[in-house]
């Protein structure tokens, strides 16, 4: 924000619906994003439903964000889902103990 960034927050009707949230990320010209682990798992599940595991043309989902979207950060719980190879951005799972109040460890998934 201090270097000219912009903070966008999805509306309440979008925040709790993984399908709408994935679409919201794709519709915006965002470069990075953060969402709680539970919602990240739901969005990855939604993206996976549209991928044909046999490689057919029946539903390739494309990337999560737009063409400039490079990083998605999540944290707060264990990720339980796979990450699609063509997700279009790097996914980082972060951790910080409550007594630290900041992220202490961040690893690319």
SETI-140876 format. One record per atom (N, C-alpha, C, CB): x, y, z; residue in three letters; atom name. Coordinates in Angstrom, 2 decimals. Glycine has a CB too. Layout:
N
+---------+---------+---------+-----+----+
|    east |   north |      up |  aa | at |
+---------+---------+---------+-----+----+
|       X |       Y |       Z | Ala | CA |
...
+---------+---------+---------+-----+----+
END
This chain:
109
+---------+---------+---------+-----+----+
|    east |   north |      up |  aa | at |
+---------+---------+---------+-----+----+
|    0.82 |   -1.18 |    0.00 | Unk |  N |
|    0.00 |    0.00 |    0.00 | Unk | CA |
|    0.87 |    1.25 |    0.00 | Unk |  C |
|   -0.93 |    0.00 |    1.19 | Unk | CB |
|    1.96 |    1.21 |    0.72 | Unk |  N |
|    2.82 |    2.39 |    0.81 | Unk | CA |
|    3.50 |    2.71 |   -0.52 | Unk |  C |
|    3.87 |    2.18 |    1.88 | Unk | CB |
|    3.59 |    1.73 |   -1.41 | Unk |  N |
|    4.24 |    1.98 |   -2.70 | Unk | CA |
|    3.23 |    2.03 |   -3.85 | Unk |  C |
|    5.27 |    0.89 |   -2.98 | Unk | CB |
|    1.99 |    2.36 |   -3.54 | Unk |  N |
|    1.00 |    2.56 |   -4.59 | Unk | CA |
|    0.06 |    1.40 |   -4.82 | Unk |  C |
|    1.68 |    2.86 |   -5.84 | Unk | CB |
|    0.11 |    0.40 |   -3.98 | Unk |  N |
|   -0.79 |   -0.74 |   -4.13 | Unk | CA |
|   -2.21 |   -0.38 |   -3.75 | Unk |  C |
|   -0.30 |   -1.91 |   -3.30 | Unk | CB |
|   -3.10 |   -1.30 |   -4.00 | Unk |  N |
|   -4.52 |   -1.10 |   -3.70 | Unk | CA |
|   -5.05 |   -2.35 |   -3.01 | Unk |  C |
|   -5.34 |   -0.78 |   -5.00 | Unk | CB |
|   -5.83 |   -2.16 |   -1.98 | Unk |  N |
|   -6.42 |   -3.28 |   -1.25 | Unk | CA |
|   -7.85 |   -3.47 |   -1.73 | Unk |  C |
|   -6.38 |   -3.03 |    0.28 | Unk | CB |
|   -8.16 |   -4.68 |   -2.22 | Unk |  N |
|   -9.53 |   -5.00 |   -2.64 | Unk | CA |
|  -10.06 |   -6.11 |   -1.76 | Unk |  C |
|   -9.58 |   -5.42 |   -4.15 | Unk | CB |
|  -11.28 |   -5.92 |   -1.26 | Unk |  N |
|  -11.91 |   -6.91 |   -0.39 | Unk | CA |
|  -13.22 |   -7.33 |   -1.05 | Unk |  C |
|  -12.16 |   -6.34 |    1.05 | Unk | CB |
|  -13.41 |   -8.63 |   -1.28 | Unk |  N |
|  -14.66 |   -9.08 |   -1.91 | Unk | CA |
|  -15.85 |   -8.84 |   -0.98 | Unk |  C |
|  -14.57 |  -10.57 |   -2.28 | Unk | CB |
|  -17.00 |   -8.62 |   -1.58 | Unk |  N |
|  -18.22 |   -8.43 |   -0.81 | Unk | CA |
|  -18.61 |   -9.69 |   -0.06 | Unk |  C |
|  -19.35 |   -8.00 |   -1.71 | Unk | CB |
|  -19.47 |   -9.53 |    0.91 | Unk |  N |
|  -19.86 |  -10.65 |    1.77 | Unk | CA |
|  -20.49 |  -11.80 |    0.98 | Unk |  C |
|  -20.84 |  -10.17 |    2.83 | Unk | CB |
|  -21.27 |  -11.48 |   -0.05 | Unk |  N |
|  -21.91 |  -12.53 |   -0.85 | Unk | CA |
|  -20.89 |  -13.35 |   -1.63 | Unk |  C |
|  -22.93 |  -11.92 |   -1.80 | Unk | CB |
|  -19.72 |  -12.77 |   -1.90 | Unk |  N |
|  -18.66 |  -13.45 |   -2.65 | Unk | CA |
|  -17.73 |  -14.21 |   -1.70 | Unk |  C |
|  -17.85 |  -12.44 |   -3.48 | Unk | CB |
|  -17.43 |  -13.61 |   -0.57 | Unk |  N |
|  -16.45 |  -14.17 |    0.38 | Unk | CA |
|  -16.74 |  -15.59 |    0.82 | Unk |  C |
|  -16.37 |  -13.31 |    1.58 | Unk | CB |
|  -17.99 |  -15.96 |    0.91 | Unk |  N |
|  -18.36 |  -17.26 |    1.47 | Unk | CA |
|  -18.74 |  -18.30 |    0.41 | Unk |  C |
|  -19.50 |  -17.09 |    2.43 | Unk | CB |
|  -18.56 |  -17.98 |   -0.85 | Unk |  N |
|  -18.90 |  -18.90 |   -1.94 | Unk | CA |
|  -17.65 |  -19.17 |   -2.77 | Unk |  C |
|  -20.05 |  -18.31 |   -2.84 | Unk | CB |
|  -17.07 |  -20.38 |   -2.68 | Unk |  N |
|  -15.81 |  -20.66 |   -3.38 | Unk | CA |
|  -15.87 |  -20.42 |   -4.88 | Unk |  C |
|  -15.40 |  -22.07 |   -3.12 | Unk | CB |
|  -16.99 |  -20.75 |   -5.51 | Unk |  N |
|  -17.12 |  -20.54 |   -6.95 | Unk | CA |
|  -17.09 |  -19.04 |   -7.28 | Unk |  C |
|  -18.44 |  -21.17 |   -7.47 | Unk | CB |
|  -17.85 |  -18.26 |   -6.54 | Unk |  N |
|  -17.86 |  -16.81 |   -6.77 | Unk | CA |
|  -16.52 |  -16.17 |   -6.42 | Unk |  C |
|  -18.97 |  -16.15 |   -5.95 | Unk | CB |
|  -15.87 |  -16.67 |   -5.37 | Unk |  N |
|  -14.58 |  -16.11 |   -4.98 | Unk | CA |
|  -13.51 |  -16.38 |   -6.04 | Unk |  C |
|  -14.14 |  -16.69 |   -3.63 | Unk | CB |
|  -13.49 |  -17.60 |   -6.59 | Unk |  N |
|  -12.54 |  -17.91 |   -7.66 | Unk | CA |
|  -12.79 |  -17.01 |   -8.86 | Unk |  C |
|  -12.64 |  -19.40 |   -8.07 | Unk | CB |
|  -14.05 |  -16.80 |   -9.21 | Unk |  N |
|  -14.39 |  -15.91 |  -10.33 | Unk | CA |
|  -13.99 |  -14.48 |  -10.01 | Unk |  C |
|  -15.91 |  -15.98 |  -10.64 | Unk | CB |
|  -14.19 |  -14.04 |   -8.78 | Unk |  N |
|  -13.83 |  -12.68 |   -8.36 | Unk | CA |
|  -12.33 |  -12.45 |   -8.55 | Unk |  C |
|  -14.23 |  -12.44 |   -6.89 | Unk | CB |
|  -11.51 |  -13.43 |   -8.16 | Unk |  N |
|  -10.05 |  -13.31 |   -8.35 | Unk | CA |
|   -9.71 |  -13.19 |   -9.83 | Unk |  C |
|   -9.33 |  -14.53 |   -7.73 | Unk | CB |
|  -10.38 |  -13.98 |  -10.68 | Unk |  N |
|  -10.09 |  -13.93 |  -12.11 | Unk | CA |
|  -10.53 |  -12.62 |  -12.75 | Unk |  C |
|  -10.77 |  -15.09 |  -12.82 | Unk | CB |
|  -11.62 |  -12.03 |  -12.27 | Unk |  N |
|  -12.17 |  -10.81 |  -12.87 | Unk | CA |
|  -11.36 |   -9.55 |  -12.55 | Unk |  C |
|  -13.59 |  -10.61 |  -12.42 | Unk | CB |
|  -10.62 |   -9.56 |  -11.47 | Unk |  N |
|   -9.88 |   -8.38 |  -11.03 | Unk | CA |
|   -8.47 |   -8.42 |  -11.61 | Unk |  C |
|   -9.83 |   -8.30 |   -9.49 | Unk | CB |
|   -7.85 |   -7.28 |  -11.71 | Unk |  N |
|   -6.46 |   -7.19 |  -12.17 | Unk | CA |
|   -5.54 |   -7.17 |  -10.94 | Unk |  C |
|   -6.24 |   -5.92 |  -13.05 | Unk | CB |
|   -5.59 |   -8.25 |  -10.16 | Unk |  N |
|   -4.81 |   -8.35 |   -8.93 | Unk | CA |
|   -3.45 |   -8.97 |   -9.21 | Unk |  C |
|   -5.57 |   -9.17 |   -7.88 | Unk | CB |
|   -2.47 |   -8.66 |   -8.37 | Unk |  N |
|   -1.16 |   -9.27 |   -8.51 | Unk | CA |
|   -0.90 |  -10.33 |   -7.45 | Unk |  C |
|   -0.08 |   -8.20 |   -8.44 | Unk | CB |
|   -1.54 |  -10.20 |   -6.29 | Unk |  N |
|   -1.41 |  -11.20 |   -5.24 | Unk | CA |
|   -2.64 |  -11.17 |   -4.35 | Unk |  C |
|   -0.12 |  -10.95 |   -4.40 | Unk | CB |
|   -2.82 |  -12.25 |   -3.58 | Unk |  N |
|   -3.99 |  -12.33 |   -2.72 | Unk | CA |
|   -3.72 |  -13.19 |   -1.50 | Unk |  C |
|   -5.17 |  -12.86 |   -3.48 | Unk | CB |
|   -4.61 |  -13.09 |   -0.54 | Unk |  N |
|   -4.55 |  -13.90 |    0.67 | Unk | CA |
|   -5.96 |  -14.36 |    1.01 | Unk |  C |
|   -3.93 |  -13.11 |    1.86 | Unk | CB |
|   -6.08 |  -15.60 |    1.43 | Unk |  N |
|   -7.36 |  -16.09 |    1.95 | Unk | CA |
|   -7.09 |  -17.17 |    2.99 | Unk |  C |
|   -8.27 |  -16.63 |    0.81 | Unk | CB |
|   -8.01 |  -17.35 |    3.94 | Unk |  N |
|   -7.83 |  -18.37 |    4.97 | Unk | CA |
|   -7.71 |  -19.77 |    4.35 | Unk |  C |
|   -8.99 |  -18.34 |    5.97 | Unk | CB |
|   -7.03 |  -20.66 |    5.05 | Unk |  N |
|   -6.79 |  -22.01 |    4.55 | Unk | CA |
|   -8.08 |  -22.74 |    4.21 | Unk |  C |
|   -6.00 |  -22.80 |    5.56 | Unk | CB |
|   -9.08 |  -22.62 |    5.04 | Unk |  N |
|  -10.35 |  -23.32 |    4.79 | Unk | CA |
|  -10.93 |  -22.89 |    3.44 | Unk |  C |
|  -11.37 |  -23.04 |    5.92 | Unk | CB |
|  -10.93 |  -21.59 |    3.16 | Unk |  N |
|  -11.47 |  -21.11 |    1.88 | Unk | CA |
|  -10.54 |  -21.48 |    0.73 | Unk |  C |
|  -11.68 |  -19.59 |    1.92 | Unk | CB |
|   -9.23 |  -21.47 |    0.97 | Unk |  N |
|   -8.29 |  -21.89 |   -0.08 | Unk | CA |
|   -8.58 |  -23.33 |   -0.48 | Unk |  C |
|   -6.82 |  -21.75 |    0.40 | Unk | CB |
|   -8.79 |  -24.22 |    0.49 | Unk |  N |
|   -9.13 |  -25.61 |    0.19 | Unk | CA |
|  -10.41 |  -25.70 |   -0.63 | Unk |  C |
|   -9.27 |  -26.42 |    1.49 | Unk | CB |
|  -11.42 |  -24.92 |   -0.26 | Unk |  N |
|  -12.69 |  -24.95 |   -1.00 | Unk | CA |
|  -12.52 |  -24.43 |   -2.42 | Unk |  C |
|  -13.75 |  -24.12 |   -0.26 | Unk | CB |
|  -11.73 |  -23.37 |   -2.59 | Unk |  N |
|  -11.49 |  -22.82 |   -3.93 | Unk | CA |
|  -10.71 |  -23.83 |   -4.77 | Unk |  C |
|  -10.72 |  -21.47 |   -3.85 | Unk | CB |
|   -9.69 |  -24.49 |   -4.18 | Unk |  N |
|   -8.93 |  -25.50 |   -4.92 | Unk | CA |
|   -9.83 |  -26.67 |   -5.31 | Unk |  C |
|   -7.75 |  -26.01 |   -4.08 | Unk | CB |
|  -10.76 |  -27.05 |   -4.43 | Unk |  N |
|  -11.72 |  -28.10 |   -4.76 | Unk | CA |
|  -12.58 |  -27.67 |   -5.93 | Unk |  C |
|  -12.61 |  -28.45 |   -3.54 | Unk | CB |
|  -13.05 |  -26.44 |   -5.89 | Unk |  N |
|  -13.88 |  -25.91 |   -6.98 | Unk | CA |
|  -13.10 |  -25.89 |   -8.29 | Unk |  C |
|  -14.37 |  -24.49 |   -6.64 | Unk | CB |
|  -11.84 |  -25.48 |   -8.24 | Unk |  N |
|  -11.01 |  -25.47 |   -9.45 | Unk | CA |
|  -10.80 |  -26.89 |   -9.95 | Unk |  C |
|   -9.66 |  -24.78 |   -9.17 | Unk | CB |
|  -10.57 |  -27.84 |   -9.04 | Unk |  N |
|  -10.32 |  -29.22 |   -9.41 | Unk | CA |
|  -11.52 |  -29.89 |  -10.06 | Unk |  C |
|   -9.91 |  -30.00 |   -8.22 | Unk | CB |
|  -12.71 |  -29.48 |   -9.68 | Unk |  N |
|  -13.93 |  -30.05 |  -10.28 | Unk | CA |
|  -14.00 |  -29.76 |  -11.76 | Unk |  C |
|  -15.17 |  -29.50 |   -9.59 | Unk | CB |
|  -13.36 |  -28.69 |  -12.17 | Unk |  N |
|  -13.44 |  -28.30 |  -13.57 | Unk | CA |
|  -12.23 |  -28.77 |  -14.36 | Unk |  C |
|  -13.56 |  -26.80 |  -13.68 | Unk | CB |
|  -11.42 |  -29.62 |  -13.77 | Unk |  N |
|  -10.26 |  -30.16 |  -14.47 | Unk | CA |
|  -10.52 |  -31.62 |  -14.79 | Unk |  C |
|   -8.96 |  -30.00 |  -13.63 | Unk | CB |
|  -10.36 |  -31.99 |  -16.05 | Unk |  N |
|  -10.50 |  -33.38 |  -16.46 | Unk | CA |
|   -9.21 |  -34.11 |  -16.10 | Unk |  C |
|  -10.82 |  -33.51 |  -18.00 | Unk | CB |
|   -9.21 |  -35.05 |  -15.15 | Unk |  N |
|   -7.98 |  -35.71 |  -14.73 | Unk | CA |
|   -7.33 |  -36.52 |  -15.84 | Unk |  C |
|   -8.26 |  -36.60 |  -13.56 | Unk | CB |
|   -8.08 |  -36.84 |  -16.90 | Unk |  N |
|   -7.51 |  -37.59 |  -18.02 | Unk | CA |
|   -6.95 |  -36.68 |  -19.09 | Unk |  C |
|   -8.56 |  -38.51 |  -18.62 | Unk | CB |
|   -7.01 |  -35.38 |  -18.86 | Unk |  N |
|   -6.42 |  -34.44 |  -19.79 | Unk | CA |
|   -7.30 |  -34.07 |  -20.96 | Unk |  C |
|   -5.17 |  -35.00 |  -20.30 | Unk | CB |
|   -8.56 |  -34.45 |  -20.95 | Unk |  N |
|   -9.47 |  -34.09 |  -22.04 | Unk | CA |
|   -9.81 |  -32.61 |  -22.01 | Unk |  C |
|  -10.73 |  -34.91 |  -21.97 | Unk | CB |
|  -10.63 |  -32.21 |  -22.94 | Unk |  N |
|  -10.96 |  -30.79 |  -23.04 | Unk | CA |
|  -12.17 |  -30.41 |  -22.21 | Unk |  C |
|  -11.21 |  -30.42 |  -24.48 | Unk | CB |
|  -12.62 |  -31.32 |  -21.35 | Unk |  N |
|  -13.88 |  -31.12 |  -20.66 | Unk | CA |
|  -13.90 |  -30.18 |  -19.50 | Unk |  C |
|  -14.35 |  -32.36 |  -20.22 | Unk | CB |
|  -12.99 |  -29.26 |  -19.35 | Unk |  N |
|  -13.20 |  -28.35 |  -18.26 | Unk | CA |
|  -11.95 |  -27.75 |  -17.67 | Unk |  C |
|  -13.92 |  -29.03 |  -17.21 | Unk | CB |
|  -10.96 |  -27.49 |  -18.46 | Unk |  N |
|   -9.77 |  -26.85 |  -17.93 | Unk | CA |
|  -10.14 |  -25.50 |  -17.35 | Unk |  C |
|   -8.69 |  -26.70 |  -19.02 | Unk | CB |
|   -9.72 |  -25.26 |  -16.13 | Unk |  N |
|  -10.17 |  -24.08 |  -15.40 | Unk | CA |
|   -9.37 |  -22.84 |  -15.67 | Unk |  C |
|  -10.15 |  -24.36 |  -13.96 | Unk | CB |
|   -8.15 |  -22.95 |  -16.15 | Unk |  N |
|   -7.31 |  -21.76 |  -16.28 | Unk | CA |
|   -6.75 |  -21.37 |  -14.92 | Unk |  C |
|   -8.09 |  -20.59 |  -16.89 | Unk | CB |
|   -6.17 |  -20.20 |  -14.86 | Unk |  N |
|   -5.54 |  -19.77 |  -13.62 | Unk | CA |
|   -6.55 |  -19.20 |  -12.64 | Unk |  C |
|   -4.48 |  -18.74 |  -13.91 | Unk | CB |
|   -6.12 |  -19.09 |  -11.40 | Unk |  N |
|   -6.99 |  -18.51 |  -10.37 | Unk | CA |
|   -7.16 |  -17.02 |  -10.61 | Unk |  C |
|   -6.42 |  -18.76 |   -8.97 | Unk | CB |
|   -6.08 |  -16.32 |  -10.83 | Unk |  N |
|   -6.15 |  -14.87 |  -11.01 | Unk | CA |
|   -6.01 |  -14.48 |  -12.47 | Unk |  C |
|   -5.08 |  -14.18 |  -10.20 | Unk | CB |
|   -5.89 |  -13.18 |  -12.69 | Unk |  N |
|   -5.68 |  -12.67 |  -14.04 | Unk | CA |
|   -4.23 |  -12.87 |  -14.47 | Unk |  C |
|   -6.06 |  -11.18 |  -14.12 | Unk | CB |
|   -3.86 |  -12.29 |  -15.59 | Unk |  N |
|   -2.54 |  -12.52 |  -16.16 | Unk | CA |
|   -1.41 |  -12.01 |  -15.28 | Unk |  C |
|   -2.45 |  -11.87 |  -17.51 | Unk | CB |
|   -1.66 |  -11.01 |  -14.43 | Unk |  N |
|   -0.62 |  -10.48 |  -13.56 | Unk | CA |
|   -0.61 |  -11.09 |  -12.16 | Unk |  C |
|   -0.77 |   -9.02 |  -13.45 | Unk | CB |
|   -1.53 |  -12.03 |  -11.89 | Unk |  N |
|   -1.65 |  -12.62 |  -10.56 | Unk | CA |
|   -0.54 |  -13.63 |  -10.36 | Unk |  C |
|   -3.04 |  -13.28 |  -10.37 | Unk | CB |
|    0.36 |  -13.39 |   -9.39 | Unk |  N |
|    1.53 |  -14.24 |   -9.24 | Unk | CA |
|    1.61 |  -15.01 |   -7.93 | Unk |  C |
|    2.74 |  -13.43 |   -9.38 | Unk | CB |
|    0.99 |  -14.51 |   -6.85 | Unk |  N |
|    1.15 |  -15.13 |   -5.54 | Unk | CA |
|   -0.18 |  -15.19 |   -4.79 | Unk |  C |
|    2.18 |  -14.37 |   -4.70 | Unk | CB |
|   -0.48 |  -16.36 |   -4.24 | Unk |  N |
|   -1.62 |  -16.52 |   -3.33 | Unk | CA |
|   -1.06 |  -17.01 |   -2.00 | Unk |  C |
|   -2.70 |  -17.51 |   -3.92 | Unk | CB |
|   -1.40 |  -16.31 |   -0.94 | Unk |  N |
|   -0.93 |  -16.65 |    0.40 | Unk | CA |
|   -2.11 |  -17.17 |    1.22 | Unk |  C |
|   -0.27 |  -15.43 |    1.09 | Unk | CB |
|   -1.84 |  -18.16 |    2.04 | Unk |  N |
|   -2.87 |  -18.71 |    2.92 | Unk | CA |
|   -2.21 |  -19.10 |    4.23 | Unk |  C |
|   -3.58 |  -19.94 |    2.27 | Unk | CB |
|   -3.00 |  -19.33 |    5.24 | Unk |  N |
|   -2.45 |  -19.74 |    6.52 | Unk | CA |
|   -3.52 |  -19.84 |    7.57 | Unk |  C |
|   -1.37 |  -18.77 |    6.96 | Unk | CB |
|   -3.17 |  -20.45 |    8.67 | Unk |  N |
|   -4.10 |  -20.58 |    9.78 | Unk | CA |
|   -4.47 |  -22.02 |   10.08 | Unk |  C |
|   -5.32 |  -19.80 |    9.50 | Unk | CB |
|   -4.26 |  -22.91 |    9.13 | Unk |  N |
|   -4.60 |  -24.31 |    9.33 | Unk | CA |
|   -3.84 |  -25.13 |    8.29 | Unk |  C |
|   -6.15 |  -24.56 |    9.22 | Unk | CB |
|   -3.98 |  -26.44 |    8.35 | Unk |  N |
|   -3.31 |  -27.33 |    7.41 | Unk | CA |
|   -4.05 |  -27.34 |    6.07 | Unk |  C |
|   -3.21 |  -28.77 |    7.97 | Unk | CB |
|   -3.31 |  -27.19 |    4.98 | Unk |  N |
|   -3.90 |  -27.33 |    3.64 | Unk | CA |
|   -4.19 |  -28.80 |    3.41 | Unk |  C |
|   -2.96 |  -26.77 |    2.53 | Unk | CB |
|   -5.37 |  -29.11 |    2.93 | Unk |  N |
|   -5.77 |  -30.51 |    2.75 | Unk | CA |
|   -6.04 |  -30.86 |    1.29 | Unk |  C |
|   -7.01 |  -30.79 |    3.57 | Unk | CB |
|   -5.75 |  -29.98 |    0.38 | Unk |  N |
|   -6.12 |  -30.19 |   -1.00 | Unk | CA |
|   -4.90 |  -30.15 |   -1.90 | Unk |  C |
|   -7.13 |  -29.14 |   -1.44 | Unk | CB |
|   -5.05 |  -30.67 |   -3.11 | Unk |  N |
|   -3.98 |  -30.61 |   -4.10 | Unk | CA |
|   -3.96 |  -29.22 |   -4.74 | Unk |  C |
|   -4.18 |  -31.71 |   -5.18 | Unk | CB |
|   -2.83 |  -28.89 |   -5.32 | Unk |  N |
|   -2.69 |  -27.62 |   -6.03 | Unk | CA |
|   -2.61 |  -27.95 |   -7.51 | Unk |  C |
|   -1.43 |  -26.81 |   -5.55 | Unk | CB |
|   -3.56 |  -27.47 |   -8.33 | Unk |  N |
|   -3.51 |  -27.75 |   -9.77 | Unk | CA |
|   -2.21 |  -27.23 |  -10.38 | Unk |  C |
|   -4.72 |  -27.12 |  -10.47 | Unk | CB |
|   -1.60 |  -28.02 |  -11.26 | Unk |  N |
|   -0.35 |  -27.63 |  -11.88 | Unk | CA |
|   -0.49 |  -26.34 |  -12.68 | Unk |  C |
|    0.16 |  -28.75 |  -12.78 | Unk | CB |
|   -1.66 |  -26.12 |  -13.24 | Unk |  N |
|   -1.86 |  -24.92 |  -14.05 | Unk | CA |
|   -2.64 |  -23.84 |  -13.29 | Unk |  C |
|   -2.59 |  -25.27 |  -15.35 | Unk | CB |
|   -2.43 |  -23.77 |  -11.99 | Unk |  N |
|   -3.13 |  -22.79 |  -11.17 | Unk | CA |
|   -2.81 |  -21.37 |  -11.60 | Unk |  C |
|   -2.77 |  -22.99 |   -9.70 | Unk | CB |
|   -1.64 |  -21.17 |  -12.17 | Unk |  N |
|   -1.29 |  -19.86 |  -12.72 | Unk | CA |
|   -0.60 |  -18.93 |  -11.74 | Unk |  C |
|   -2.51 |  -19.20 |  -13.21 | Unk | CB |
|   -0.38 |  -19.39 |  -10.51 | Unk |  N |
|    0.32 |  -18.56 |   -9.52 | Unk | CA |
|    0.98 |  -19.48 |   -8.50 | Unk |  C |
|   -0.66 |  -17.55 |   -8.83 | Unk | CB |
|    1.89 |  -18.91 |   -7.74 | Unk |  N |
|    2.54 |  -19.66 |   -6.66 | Unk | CA |
|    1.66 |  -19.59 |   -5.42 | Unk |  C |
|    3.97 |  -19.10 |   -6.37 | Unk | CB |
|    1.51 |  -20.72 |   -4.73 | Unk |  N |
|    0.73 |  -20.78 |   -3.50 | Unk | CA |
|    1.69 |  -20.93 |   -2.32 | Unk |  C |
|   -0.29 |  -21.95 |   -3.54 | Unk | CB |
|    1.56 |  -20.06 |   -1.34 | Unk |  N |
|    2.40 |  -20.09 |   -0.15 | Unk | CA |
|    1.54 |  -20.36 |    1.08 | Unk |  C |
|    3.18 |  -18.77 |    0.01 | Unk | CB |
|    1.91 |  -21.40 |    1.84 | Unk |  N |
|    1.24 |  -21.70 |    3.10 | Unk | CA |
|    2.07 |  -21.08 |    4.21 | Unk |  C |
|    1.06 |  -23.26 |    3.31 | Unk | CB |
|    1.44 |  -20.25 |    5.03 | Unk |  N |
|    2.16 |  -19.49 |    6.04 | Unk | CA |
|    1.73 |  -19.89 |    7.45 | Unk |  C |
|    1.94 |  -17.99 |    5.84 | Unk | CB |
|    2.65 |  -19.67 |    8.39 | Unk |  N |
|    2.36 |  -20.00 |    9.77 | Unk | CA |
|    2.98 |  -18.94 |   10.68 | Unk |  C |
|    2.88 |  -21.41 |   10.13 | Unk | CB |
|    2.27 |  -18.62 |   11.72 | Unk |  N |
|    2.80 |  -17.75 |   12.76 | Unk | CA |
|    2.06 |  -18.06 |   14.05 | Unk |  C |
|    2.65 |  -16.24 |   12.38 | Unk | CB |
|    2.78 |  -18.43 |   15.11 | Unk |  N |
|    2.10 |  -18.71 |   16.37 | Unk | CA |
|    1.39 |  -17.47 |   16.88 | Unk |  C |
|    3.10 |  -19.23 |   17.42 | Unk | CB |
|    0.31 |  -17.67 |   17.60 | Unk |  N |
|   -0.50 |  -16.53 |   18.04 | Unk | CA |
|    0.29 |  -15.54 |   18.89 | Unk |  C |
|   -1.69 |  -17.02 |   18.82 | Unk | CB |
|    1.28 |  -16.03 |   19.62 | Unk |  N |
|    2.05 |  -15.10 |   20.43 | Unk | CA |
|    2.99 |  -14.22 |   19.60 | Unk |  C |
|    2.85 |  -15.86 |   21.46 | Unk | CB |
|    3.24 |  -14.58 |   18.34 | Unk |  N |
|    4.11 |  -13.77 |   17.47 | Unk | CA |
|    3.33 |  -12.69 |   16.74 | Unk |  C |
|    4.82 |  -14.67 |   16.46 | Unk | CB |
|    2.06 |  -12.89 |   16.49 | Unk |  N |
|    1.15 |  -11.98 |   15.77 | Unk | CA |
|    1.59 |  -11.65 |   14.35 | Unk |  C |
|    1.02 |  -10.70 |   16.54 | Unk | CB |
|    2.60 |  -12.32 |   13.85 | Unk |  N |
|    3.04 |  -12.13 |   12.47 | Unk | CA |
|    3.35 |  -13.50 |   11.88 | Unk |  C |
|    4.28 |  -11.19 |   12.38 | Unk | CB |
|    3.56 |  -13.53 |   10.59 | Unk |  N |
|    3.93 |  -14.78 |    9.92 | Unk | CA |
|    5.39 |  -15.07 |   10.20 | Unk |  C |
|    3.67 |  -14.70 |    8.37 | Unk | CB |
|    5.67 |  -16.26 |   10.71 | Unk |  N |
|    7.02 |  -16.64 |   11.07 | Unk | CA |
|    7.64 |  -17.54 |    9.99 | Unk |  C |
|    7.03 |  -17.36 |   12.42 | Unk | CB |
|    6.83 |  -18.41 |    9.40 | Unk |  N |
|    7.30 |  -19.36 |    8.39 | Unk | CA |
|    6.38 |  -19.27 |    7.19 | Unk |  C |
|    7.35 |  -20.81 |    8.96 | Unk | CB |
|    6.97 |  -19.25 |    6.00 | Unk |  N |
|    6.20 |  -19.25 |    4.76 | Unk | CA |
|    6.88 |  -20.19 |    3.79 | Unk |  C |
|    6.06 |  -17.81 |    4.16 | Unk | CB |
|    6.13 |  -21.13 |    3.22 | Unk |  N |
|    6.71 |  -22.08 |    2.28 | Unk | CA |
|    5.85 |  -22.23 |    1.05 | Unk |  C |
|    6.90 |  -23.42 |    2.94 | Unk | CB |
|    6.50 |  -22.31 |   -0.10 | Unk |  N |
|    5.77 |  -22.52 |   -1.34 | Unk | CA |
|    5.26 |  -23.94 |   -1.41 | Unk |  C |
|    6.65 |  -22.20 |   -2.57 | Unk | CB |
|    3.99 |  -24.10 |   -1.79 | Unk |  N |
|    3.38 |  -25.42 |   -1.88 | Unk | CA |
|    3.55 |  -25.93 |   -3.30 | Unk |  C |
|    1.88 |  -25.38 |   -1.48 | Unk | CB |
+---------+---------+---------+-----+----+
END
